[in-house]
Amino acid sequence: MSDELGRILEAAARGEFPAPDGTTSVIGQPNARDAGVLAFTAHSVVFTDEDPAWVRERLAAAPSDPLAAAMNPVFLAELLARTGRTMSTIDLTTVAKALPGPPEVELREIGDPGHPRVARALAYRDGVRVWAADGGVVVLGRGLAGRWECAVEVDEDARGRGLGVALARAARHLVPDAAVWAQVAPGNARSVRAFQRAGFRAVGSEALLSANGSLS
């Protein structure tokens, strides 16, 4: 297993990124669970335990601009077939610094491992904790390469009142680390805006490949 991906993510959280030189780094997986692709400005990272020579061969054959080859659907489909994994979507990758003090929104922690949100998060994160507010929940857990990740969910009848922003900002108060990450489907414009308003900044995109059929 490699800890190189963890170092890349820690640096990105500080605003330090791989050189925008148009290349793709091919590195090992940080653990058995996590494989996939990260794309930063003019630099991509493929993290997999597959043969690097095969990865570079398929990247070169991808029908796209070389800068976008690692996120090209043809390459991703070949990587999925090669690894026998599944994926949900290509997400926008965002990160925010932790904030001091308690959250501004009132929360109560859910300790029941059978709760739907807990069960879903446990499929692809470790150390999962879930807090509920009136009308929504915020989830924290260790995801890709051990980074702290958050997700929020707002009930349909509670939308339009700023709760999503408040829950996303709450994650910045709750995280026991220097930063917290959030992956958002680019088409979910409402969620993208909420995380931006909560202080999360976009740093790239990612395609995570799941070994057990869970979709993150």
Residue pairs with C-beta under 8 A, 6 or more apart in sequence:
1 28
1 29
1 30
1 31
1 32
2 27
2 28
2 29
2 30
2 47
3 30
3 145
4 27
4 28
4 30
5 27
5 29
5 30
5 34
5 38
5 45
5 47
5 144
5 145
6 30
6 145
6 146
6 147
8 18
8 38
8 45
9 144
9 145
9 147
9 181
11 17
12 40
12 95
12 203
12 204
13 95
13 97
13 147
13 178
13 179
13 181
17 40
17 41
17 43
17 203
18 25
18 40
18 43
18 45
19 43
20 40
20 41
20 42
20 43
21 42
21 43
22 42
22 43
22 66
22 67
23 43
23 44
24 43
24 44
24 45
24 46
24 56
24 59
24 69
24 70
25 43
25 44
25 45
25 46
26 45
26 46
26 48
26 52
26 55
26 56
27 45
27 46
27 47
28 47
28 48
28 49
29 35
29 47
29 48
29 49
30 47
30 144
30 145
30 146
31 145
32 211
33 124
33 211
33 212
34 47
34 143
34 144
34 145
34 208
35 47
35 48
35 49
35 83
35 85
35 208
35 209
35 211
36 46
36 47
36 48
36 87
36 144
36 206
36 207
36 208
36 209
37 44
37 45
37 46
37 47
37 70
37 71
37 76
37 79
37 206
37 207
38 44
38 45
38 47
38 93
38 204
38 205
38 206
39 45
39 68
39 70
39 71
39 204
39 205
39 206
40 203
40 204
41 204
42 67
44 69
44 70
44 71
45 70
46 55
46 59
46 70
46 79
48 55
48 79
48 83
48 209
50 79
50 82
50 83
54 82
55 79
58 75
58 78
58 79
59 66
59 69
59 70
59 75
60 69
62 69
62 72
62 74
62 75
63 72
63 74
64 72
64 74
64 75
69 75
71 90
71 205
71 207
76 87
76 90
76 207
79 209
80 86
80 87
80 209
83 209
83 211
84 211
85 209
85 210
85 211
86 209
86 210
86 213
86 215
87 207
87 208
87 209
87 210
87 215
88 208
88 210
88 215
88 216
89 185
89 207
90 186
90 205
90 206
90 207
91 183
91 184
91 185
91 186
91 205
91 206
91 207
91 208
92 183
92 184
92 185
92 186
92 192
92 202
92 205
93 181
93 183
93 202
93 203
93 204
93 205
93 206
94 181
94 182
94 183
94 184
94 195
94 196
94 200
94 201
94 202
94 203
95 179
95 180
95 181
95 182
95 200
95 201
95 203
96 171
96 172
96 179
96 180
96 182
96 195
96 198
96 199
96 200
96 201
97 172
97 178
97 179
97 199
98 172
98 173
98 175
98 177
98 178
98 179
98 180
99 169
99 172
99 173
100 173
101 173
102 173
103 166
103 169
103 170
103 173
103 174
104 166
104 169
104 170
104 173
105 133
105 163
105 166
105 167
105 169
105 170
106 133
106 134
107 131
107 132
107 133
107 138
107 170
108 131
108 132
108 133
109 129
109 130
109 131
109 132
110 117
110 118
110 130
110 131
110 132
110 137
112 118
113 119
113 122
115 130
117 130
117 137
117 139
117 153
118 128
118 130
120 214
121 128
121 130
121 139
121 141
121 151
122 128
122 141
123 212
123 214
124 143
124 208
124 210
124 214
124 216
125 139
125 141
125 142
125 143
125 149
126 141
126 142
126 143
127 141
127 142
128 139
128 140
128 141
129 139
129 140
129 141
129 174
130 137
130 138
130 139
130 140
131 137
131 138
131 170
131 174
133 163
133 166
133 167
133 170
134 158
135 154
135 155
135 157
135 158
135 161
135 163
136 152
136 153
136 154
136 155
136 158
136 163
136 164
136 167
137 152
137 153
137 167
138 150
138 151
138 152
138 167
138 168
138 170
138 171
138 174
139 150
139 151
139 152
139 153
140 148
140 149
140 150
140 171
140 174
140 175
140 180
141 148
141 149
142 148
142 149
143 149
143 181
143 216
144 181
144 206
144 208
147 179
147 181
148 175
148 176
148 177
148 179
148 180
148 181
149 180
149 181
149 182
149 183
150 168
150 171
150 175
150 180
150 181
150 182
151 182
152 164
152 167
152 168
152 171
152 191
152 194
154 163
154 164
154 167
159 190
164 190
164 191
164 194
165 194
165 197
165 198
166 198
168 182
168 194
168 195
168 197
168 198
168 200
169 198
169 199
171 180
171 182
171 198
172 180
172 198
172 199
182 195
182 200
183 206
183 208
183 216
184 191
184 192
184 195
185 191
186 192
186 205
196 202
208 216
210 216
